[in-house]
Amino acid sequence: MILNCSAVVETLFESELFGHVKGSFTGATQDKPGLFEHAHGGTLFLDEIGDMPLSTQAKLLRVLQNQELQRVGALHARRVNVRVVAATNHDLGTAIAEKRFREDLYYRLSMVEIRAPRLADRKNNLPLLERHIVARFASLHGKQMRGLTERAQILLLQYSWPGNVRELENVIGCAAMMTTSDMIDVQDLPPHLQTRAVSVRASKGDVLEGQERLLIMQALETAGGNQTY
């Protein structure tokens, strides 16, 4: 089971995770098991756990410690056996210092911790990721797409990718919808990347112009200022 914590309304977190009983709140027309019960005997993946509200963090900690939960509005607890895997793009050390994430929950979850490097630090993986994402969106949109042009690949390589792989998926997904060719080109990319492409060309032009001016000045100095037409 998977829960994206950044996509859940704060007031619904407890019901989503632990379930509720009929009549426990407005709209609760029947008993509903939560994700922990659905994942009993298996694994629950909590994506973007750094976005989980503090009140829900406290309840999650109790479930992990006691291996039992209580549905919203229920009088009795239920035993659960669930392996929890969590991920976040936040710096939880900073979040703990700022009282946005519980330190005790962090240590309960981080028995085995894997730190994935940013996409900006592993750009050698870009071609493989691009091929995989293009193939996925080609299948989704029913298009025959072979990949990205060389200049589009160079532009993506020069970008800093603050949003990591999710941003790459968004960029290629947008381009896959926009392209009318079998190759994604610069004009198919989102506007902020097209603007960057223009800026890169302009900066390269400035560099070349500056180098040309320097060579001319050096030649004039060598010739004692004499110009021949």
C-alpha positions, -999 to +999 in steps of 0.1 A: +000+000+000+012+036-008+002+069+007+015+102-006+015+123+026+017+156+006-016+149-012-038+142+019-059+169+035-048+173+072-082+165+086-084+132+067-050+118+077-061+098+106-090+082+088-068+074+057-042+057+079-062+041+106-098+040+093-130+050+110-164+037+122-198+046+110-210+079+125-176+090+138-178+122+119-199+139+092-199+118+061-188+086+078-218+066+065-201+032+070-171+015+087-139+020+067-106+002+073-075+024+069-043+017+050-027+000+079-054-026+080-052-031+043-014-035+045-016-060+074+010-087+068+027-066+042+043-032+036+030+004+038+050+030+019+046+066+033+059+089+006+068+125+016+065+117+053+080+151+060+047+167+051+028+147+077+011+169+103+026+167+139-007+154+153-007+125+129+030+118+136+021+112+173-006+087+164+017+070+138+044+066+165+020+049+189+009+024+161+046+016+153+055+011+190+024-009+200+016-026+167-021-018+172-044+010+160-078+024+168-101+035+141-115+070+144-146+067+167-138+031+177-137+019+213-113-010+208-078-013+193-069-037+165-036-055+162-017-049+130+016-063+116+029-039+090+063-030+077+066+007+072+089+023+046+090+061+044+106+086+021+110+124+020+128+151+001+130+173+033+160+175+055+144+159+086+173+171+108+163+206+101+126+198+104+133+183+139+152+214+150+123+235+138+098+213+156+081+203+124+090+166+127+091+144+158+125+132+168+112+101+184+093+091+152+124+098+131+145+073+152+117+048+151+116+049+113+153+053+105+166+019+117+178+015+081+183+048+063+192+052+026+202+086+013+195+090-025+217+116-042+200+145-060+195+142-097+219+172-101+246+150-085+240+120-108+235+135-142+252+105-158+219+087-152+199+112-172+200+094-206+187+062-190+160+080-171+150+100-202+146+068-223+126+051-196+103+081-191+099+088-229+089+051-234+063+053-206+047+085-219+048+073-255+028+042-244+005+064-223-003+088-252-002+062-280+026+080-298+057+068-316+085+086-299+122+076-302+136+100-276+151+135-274+171+154-299+208+161-290+202+197-283+173+189-260+194+164-242+222+190-238+197+215-223+184+190-198+220+181-189+227+218-181+197+222-159+200+220-121+168+199-115+157+213-081+127+190-083+148+159-089+133+129-109+097+141-104+105+174-122+122+154-150+091+133-153+069+164-154+091+181-181+092+150-204+055+143-198+047+179-209+070+176-239+055+142-249+021+158-251+033+188-270+055+172-296+042+165-331+074+146-341+089+113-331+117+132-313+112+156-284+130+189-293+137+221-274+105+238-286+085+210-270+099+216-235+082+238-209+086+276-213+111+280-184+135+256-201+130+272-235+139+306-219+170+290-204+180+278-239+178+313-253+198+326-223+225+300-228+228+309-265+230+346-256+257+340-230+277+319-255+274+347-280+286+373-255+316+351-247+325+347-284+321+384-290+344+392-261+370+368-274+368+383-309+372+418-294+403+407-274+419+391-305+414+423-325+429+445-298+459+421-296+464+423-333+462+461-333+487+463-305+511+440-324+507+462-356+514+494-337+478+506-343+482+503-381+450+492-398+450+480-434+417+476-453 
